[in-house]
């Protein structure tokens, strides 16, 4: 009788193992907060704006030099001292040039 119970237990155990193999695994724990974890990984890979802003410094420097050179080339020559400019009448000449379009 003991062997009969043991055989029935083995058959029942085999049946339960077969059912367990056929059942799909529970992935609810893996799927929980999946989107949040994906977004966190994406955020980890991004650089903040201030980390790349220094890379624009050469562009700003080049533009500054370009505009400085352009304004130096286009503008009329004025003495550096405002007193000399006023005494020599250069301001009036510049104003007349602007008004007449010469």
C-alpha positions in Angstrom: 0.0 0.0 0.0 2.8 2.3 0.7 4.2 1.7 -2.8 0.8 2.5 -4.3 0.7 5.9 -2.5 4.2 6.6 -3.5 3.3 5.8 -7.2 0.2 8.0 -7.0 2.4 10.8 -5.5 4.9 10.5 -8.3 2.1 10.6 -10.9 0.6 13.6 -9.2 4.0 15.3 -9.0 4.7 14.7 -12.6 1.3 16.1 -13.5 1.9 19.3 -11.5 5.4 19.7 -13.0 3.9 19.4 -16.5 1.3 22.0 -15.7 4.0 24.3 -14.3 6.0 24.0 -17.5 3.0 24.9 -19.7 2.1 27.9 -17.6 3.5 31.3 -18.8 5.8 32.9 -16.3 4.5 35.8 -14.2 6.2 38.9 -15.6 4.1 41.4 -13.6 7.1 42.2 -11.4 9.3 42.8 -14.4 6.8 44.9 -16.2 6.0 47.1 -13.1 7.2 50.7 -13.6 8.8 49.7 -16.9 8.2 53.1 -18.5 9.6 54.9 -15.5 12.8 52.9 -15.7 13.2 53.5 -19.4 12.8 57.3 -19.0 15.3 57.2 -16.1 17.8 55.5 -18.4 17.2 58.0 -21.2 17.7 60.9 -18.7 20.9 59.3 -17.5 22.3 59.3 -21.0 21.5 63.0 -21.7 23.8 65.8 -20.9 22.3 68.9 -19.1 22.2 72.1 -21.1 25.0 73.7 -19.2 27.4 70.8 -19.9 27.4 71.6 -23.6 27.0 75.4 -23.5 30.7 76.0 -23.1 31.1 74.5 -26.6 29.5 77.5 -28.0 32.2 79.9 -26.7 34.3 79.7 -29.8 31.3 80.5 -32.0 30.5 83.6 -29.9 34.2 84.6 -30.0 34.3 84.3 -33.7 31.1 86.3 -34.2 32.5 89.0 -31.8 35.7 89.3 -33.8 33.8 89.3 -37.1 31.5 92.1 -36.0 34.3 94.1 -34.5 36.3 93.9 -37.7 33.3 94.7 -39.8 32.4 97.8 -37.7 36.0 98.9 -37.8 36.1 98.6 -41.5 32.7 100.3 -42.2 32.8 103.1 -39.6 34.7 106.3 -40.3 37.9 107.0 -38.4 37.3 109.0 -35.2 39.9 110.1 -32.7 39.8 108.1 -29.5 39.6 111.2 -27.3 36.1 112.8 -27.2 37.6 116.2 -26.6 39.6 116.1 -29.7 36.6 114.9 -31.7 34.5 117.9 -30.5 37.3 120.4 -31.0 38.1 119.2 -34.6 34.5 119.2 -35.7 34.5 115.5 -36.7 31.2 114.9 -35.1 29.6 117.5 -37.3 31.3 116.1 -40.4 30.0 112.6 -39.5 26.5 114.0 -38.9 26.5 115.8 -42.3 27.8 112.6 -44.0 24.9 110.7 -42.5 22.3 113.3 -43.5 23.6 113.7 -47.1 24.2 109.9 -47.6 27.8 110.4 -48.7 
